[in-house]
């Protein structure tokens, strides 16, 4: 594993830890914006640099066609898309991957606070990263609230 991959893995591990703390404290059942605000507080508490709701332009054939706000862009390296739904669907993962590709970002996390256990998925821009080569210290899974 090269240094860049190690740095990304360390950062995503920290992000997941922050999300686990928020979920452990709040549980499920709130609207997405509540988790977004709490996660911003946790990132600041953990000295993790982030931009919240960064508006990014989407292009088609080099023409601007609209904008989308990324929930979090962490340390200029990882996009974080959060949900507060009872069950993550394939469409949520596809949406997160589409954002990565549209923005030219290599790594992302899809985090769902809406289930009784925190759910997170790593997502990759296949044009920039071969996910088969990624060695993640924390595998995508369901995490039990403590």
C-alpha angles and dihedrals in degrees: 000000000000127000094259092054090047091051092049091048091049091049095047089048089055092047091051090048090054091049090049090053091050092048092045089053101040103025118202130307104073128110119266093253091061091056091044091055093045092048090051089054091048092049090052091047090052092045093244113153115228145157115220122214094355108187113228128186120236120215134200116193088348091303120118110243103170146312137263130194117231110217091224136354104196122207090334090286114074130048114212119199115186131199135185101200131133091242133011112235130201088254090064092054091045090051092052092048091049090054091051091051094044092050097040092239119148104205136037145162128219109203126186120199094174099085126075088252122044111255123201134175128190112226128194138197099237089204090063106026136037101219091198088068095052116106106199122196089206114043122213107269149123112284121207119233112242 
